[in-house]
């Protein structure tokens, strides 16, 4: 994931933190949290796929795990003229909106699955497609007769809140993500925490979606759609959004 | 039935307990103070006072770490030599890795291998 913008419109504030966990390498573009349990010794840590309590921000460095006094081999440690602790650059703005790629499942860089319409729906309200689109999901036209790029939310399985403006035809192709902007159920991240699992919602996550960047077939929407999210449990305060 | 119905309370009945508050404002601020303290003590100390600026920054660059430099120190760093990209997408503030002054309008240099949107990358150059 990457920085998209800040809600307040300010610039990015970058700080560097120790991350001498000693056990876990820390990747670039992942959410990091302040270690509340053993604060004096562990520095900042990566979050998990569903929890980012006491978040600090997004990492901008990839570092190896080490607690050695002089780190000379791996990246992240520092040499003779300064602090030799393994450290990582972090964007710490509490109102930072991060852009994370929508991904199919827990393994990164997997294209989103296409849901294919089984029948014609002239009212534009029922999306009878396979695989089925669940309730409280966001669905958009990927390769359709006339609804490409148009986004709707579902209030029940297969049913959108506001009708699509054009007739839905059989074999129309949709993409979907099981989350909605502003909804109090946050998304689950992928295993390596760099992307969003589009088809697994979570009630525990400390991110919520602010908006989407959703693409159709003309812009490779299966591999090029994004969720824009904000942390809701930040060490430096919350941006007024509490999930 | 009377307009003023009386509530029958059994003898010895106790009032229902107050629901426990989720978190009070005082608790919230105490929690946030602790978090800020934790974050502060985990800050990276950076260059040792009295040590040369240049070697610290180039050591950092050789390990592909992000580099924050103020406008006064930026011209001394050659990003192309270390395959670094000078970010221009955002205004940056932070503490200069060379002179250790907190600066608005800093330059943030990021290793080119971290540019992109796949897993393991974290900066998208526009």
Interface residues (C-beta under 8 A of the other chain):
Chain A: X1 X2 X3 X10 X11 X12 X13 X14 X15 X16 X17 X18 X27 X28 X29 X34 X35 X36 X39 X40 X43 X44 X54 X56 X58 X59 X60 X61 X62 X63 X75 X76 X77 X78 X79 X80 X81 X82 X83 X85 X87 X89 X92 X99 X101 X108 X109 X190 X192 X194 X195 X235 X236 X237
Chain B: X32 X34 X35 X36 X38 X39 X41 X42 X43 X44 X45 X46 X47 X48 X51 X52 X55 X56 X59 X60 X63 X64 X65 X66 X68 X89 X90 X91 X92 X93 X94 X95 X104 X106 X108 X110 X114 X117 X118 X119 X120 X121 X122 X123 X124
